[in-house]
Amino acid sequence: MSNDRIVYEAPSKVKAVDGFVDVEGPDDVHVTLSPEAAEETSERLLEGSLQARGQRRLKRFPHREQGD
């Protein structure tokens, strides 16, 4: 993957408005999701965040072949 990506540290703001979910993020991102789409997105975000944390932790350890 490219190293020239922008990584945001601040979480997005989320609120329910008129039966929909508004998400406001950095860089003027604003999306409105149905409740169902918001639920699925939240699950995907959680899964991705857990995988990314694992990748960060495993980076610190040299990988060894089986039998070492």
VEXTI-693663 format. One record per residue (C-alpha): residue in three letters; z, x, y. Coordinates in steps of 0.25 Angstrom, whole numbers, plus 2048, in hexadecimal, padded with zeros to 3 digits. Layout:
BEGIN
alaZXY ...
//
This chain:
BEGIN
met800800800 ser7FE80480E asn80980B816 asp804805823 arg80A7F8822 ile8147F282B val8227EF825 tyr82B7E582C glu83A7E682A ala83E7D8831 pro83D7CC828 ser8357C082C lys83B7B4832 val83B7A782A lys83E79982E ala83B78B829 val833782833 asp82E774830 gly82E776821 phe827783821 val82B792821 asp82879A82D val8287A982B glu8287B2837 gly8277C1835 pro8247CE83C asp8167D1843 asp8157C2847 val8147BD839 his8167AE838 val8137A582C thr817797828 leu819794819 ser81C788811 pro82978880A glu82378B7FD ala81B797802 ala82779C809 glu82F79C7FC glu8247A37F4 thr8237AD7FF ser8327B07FF glu8327B27F0 arg8267BC7F2 leu82D7C37FD leu8397C57F5 glu8327CA7E9 gly82A7D47F1 ser8367D97F9 leu83E7DB7EC gln8327E37E6 ala8317EB7F3 arg8407EF7F2 gly83E7F37E4 gln8327FC7E8 arg83A8027F3 arg8468067E9 leu83C80B7DE lys8358147E8 arg84281D7E9 phe8428207DB pro8378297D4 his8308227C9 arg8328287BB glu82A8267AF gln8308207A2 gly83882A79A asp83C8337A6 
//
